[in-house]
């Protein structure tokens, strides 16, 4: 990065000054501000599973986990161009929730995601499918991950994913050893390596001088985000669970209203009442997020009525 390069050049200059004028060099060093690296935490979310009581990792729990880390900024799973736009609902619901709630915590939300086009990803999927042995290998590893999720039997899903070296190793093996980088399988996974590299780039660029940064992305991102941070000489910590599972709880009316707006936008994209590109429309139809979001909204509206 530029900062690293700048420090190296400054070090060479100071080395020369030390050999000529030690006192001047000492003064220069003492007057140079020291910029410490930020603390970076990686919190894996579980998308639609946050809405199921049995996983003991609800959206209320996610809020508590994030707040316990006292972040200056939260980097979430929405692209910068789609924040507050018609496509926002096509991203995980917890991302819109965090975007809505972070300001009330005194925290800045940074939309940090990055996505490739539907057409490009579909092409990768076709190329992967054409290579039957590779497709079978990828499917086998994905089946192992599904079996791991299915075997969850208690406690909190946060511990079972974020807090599990086994889970993190399985995910890392899938993307590093089986899928690989810049392969058809990588593109089929949404250009996974480049996506996570750009997530880190977007987050750090938006964070500026923030001292404490929290990434909140799906659990499958955590291992790769760690790798991308390491490549920059930085460390992403996976924090231990700090919350006591509190059930599904209630959702602020502003969050539910935002979800409702997003759901209507997705519905409009599908039925053509909201102008969208062919690629955007294909993405919305493929993810089927609209109907899923409707069910999630209904869940919390029903809980409000009971209360």
N, C-alpha and C positions, 0 to 999 in steps of 0.2 A: 504494500500500500504506500501512498505518498508519504505518510508520516514516518514509516520505517526508513524509506529512502532518505528523507530529510535528516533523520537522526544519524544515519550512517555518514552522510556528507558533513554534518556538524561535528561528528566525532573526529573525522580526519582533520578538519580545520582546527579544532581544539588541540589535537595532538601536536600539530605544527606550532601552535602558539605556546604550548608548554615547553617545547625545546628552546624557544627564543626568549619568552618573557613569562616566567612562572606566575608572578603575581597577577599579571593581566589575565592570564588563563584562569586563575583561581576566581577572580572577580567575575569573569564571564560565566563561569559555571554556576556560581552562587546566584547570579541574576537571571539564569535561565529557568523559566517555570517548568516544574515537573508535572507532566500529564500522566496520571495513573490510568491503567486500563480499567474499564467498567466491570462491575460484577455482572455476570450474565447467567440467567437461570432458564432452563428449558422445561416447560410444563406441557406434557402431552395430554391432549383432550381426546374424547372418545365419541364425539359427534352425536349421533342419534341415541347411543347407549346412555347418555346423560339423562335421558327421559325415562329410564327404567329403574324403578326403585331397587331391584334385586342386585344391581351392580354397586350400590353404596358409593357412587361417585356422580352426584347430581350436579346440575348447573350452580346450585347454591354452594355445594362443596367446592366447585371450581373457583367460584368467586372468593371463597374463604382462603383457598390455597394461594391464589394470586395476591390478595391483599396482605397475607402474612409475610410476603417477601418484600413488602414496602418498595415497590418499583417506582422509578421516575417515569418510565415509559413501558407500555405493553405493546408488543408487536404481534399482530393477529392475522388470521387466515382470510384476508380479503385483499384483492389487488388494489393498488392506489387508484386506478381509474374506475373501479366499480364501487368504491365506498360511497354510500348514499345514492347510488344509481339504480337503474332498473334491474341490473344483474346481481345486486347485493345478496338477494335471497338464495342465489345459487351456491353460495358459500355456506360453511357450517353455521348453524344458528348461534353457537356460542360466540362466534366472531362479532356478529351484529350486537349481541348482548354486551360484550366487552366494550365495543365502540360506544354504545349508549351509556354505559355505567361508569367507565373510567374517569370522565371529567368530574363526576361527583366524589370520586376518591382523591382528587387532586393529581390524577395520573393522565399522561398524554397517551392516546391510542395512535399507533402507527399501522396503517394497512400495508403489509409487507409481502403479500403473496405475489406469485408470478405464474402465469399459465400460458401454455401453447394453444394454438388453434385446434378446434375439434378435428378439422380435416387432416392436420399433421399427425395428431394422435391416432386417428383412425387408420392412417396409412401405416403407422408403426405396428398397430394391432394386426393388420393384414399380413405384414411382412413376418411378424412373429409367428402367426398361425401357419404360414407357409413352411416354416422351419419346424416340422412336427416334433423333432427330438427336443429342441429348445423350448417349445411351447409346453411339452410334457414336463420338462424339468422345472419350469417356472410354476406351472399348476401344482406340481407336487409340493413345492416349498410353500405356496400359498395355502394349500390344504393343511399343512402342518401348523401354520399360524391360525387357521380357522379352528383346528382341533384344540389348539392351546386356549383360545378364547372360550370354546365350548366347555372346556374342562374347569372353568372358573366355578368355584363352589362356595365362596364366602369371603369375608373380609371386605376390602375395598378394591375395586378394579384399578384404582390409582396404584396401589402397591403391586398389583398383579402385572402391570404394564410398565409404568414409569419406574417403579422400584424393583423391577426384576431384571437382573443381569442376563438371565436365560432368554427372556423376551427380547431384550435389546440386541443380544447376539443373534437371535433368529432373524430379526428384521435386517440387521446389518449384513448377515450372510446372504439373504435374499437379494438385496440391491447391489452389494459389492461383488460377490462371488458368482451368483447365478445370473442376474440381469446384466450387470456391468454398466459401464459408461459409454454413451454415444452408440448404443446398439439399437436394433429395432425394438427389443424388449424395453430398453430405457425410454424410448420415444413412446411406446405403448403405455408406459407408466407416467406419461405426461412430461417427458424429459426430466426424470426425477433428479438427476444430479445437478443439472443446470437450474432447475426450479429451486432447489434448496440453496444453491450458491446465490441465486438472485434474492431469495428470501433474506439471507444474511446481509447481502449488500444493501437491500432496501431498508432493512431495519437499522443497520448501523448508520446509514446516511441520514435517516430521519431522526435518529436518537441524538445526534450532535454530541453535546458534552454531558449527556446523562450519565449518572454514576451507577445506576442499577437498572438493568434491562431484563425484562421477562418476555420470552417468546412463548406464545400459546398456539400450538399447532397440533394436528393429529399425532397420536402416539407413534405412528409409523415414520414421522419426520425426525424424531429426536436423535437417533443414531447418526443420521446423515447431517443434521445441523451441527452436531458435535464435530464431525469430520471437517465440515466447511469452516468452522471457527478455528479449529486446530491449524488449518492451512494458512490462516491469517495470524497465527501466533497467539490465539486467544483460547479461553477455556469456557465451555458451556457446562454448567453444573446442573445435574438433575436433583432437585431438592427432595428431601424426604417429605412424606405426607405430614402436614401440620393440622389438618382439619379432623374433626370427629364427624363421621357421616351424619348428616342432619335430615336426610330424606329429600324428597323433591322440593319441599318448601313452596314459597310463593315467588312470583316474578313481578318486578315493578311494572306498572301499567304502561310506562313509556317503552319498555322493552317489548311487551306484547303488541303494542301499537306499531312498533317498527317492524316486527315480524309480519303483522297483518298487511302493512304497506308492501313489504317485500313479496308476500304471497300473491297479492293482487297484481303486482308487476310481473311476476313469473307467469301467472295466468294470462295476462295481457300479451306477453311475448308469444306464448303458445297459440293463442287464438287470433293473433295478428292485430289486436287493437293498440298495441304498443310497438312502434317501429323498432325493428332489430335486424341485424344482419343474418344471413342464412346460417353462418357459423354459430352465432350466439343462440339462435333458435334451436339448432341441433344440440348444443350443449345442454340447454334447459330440458329438452325432451329426453335426452340420454340420462341425465342425473335423476329425473323425476322428483326433483326437490319440492316442487309446488305442492303435490298431494301430501308428501311427508311433512312439510311445514304446516299444512292445514291441521293435521293430526296433532302436532306438537302445540300449536296455538290452542286447539280445543281442550287439550289436557289442562293447560294453565287457566283458561277461562272457566272451566268446570271447577277447579280448585278455588278460584276466587268466589264463585257462587256458594260453594260449601261453607267458606269462611263467613 
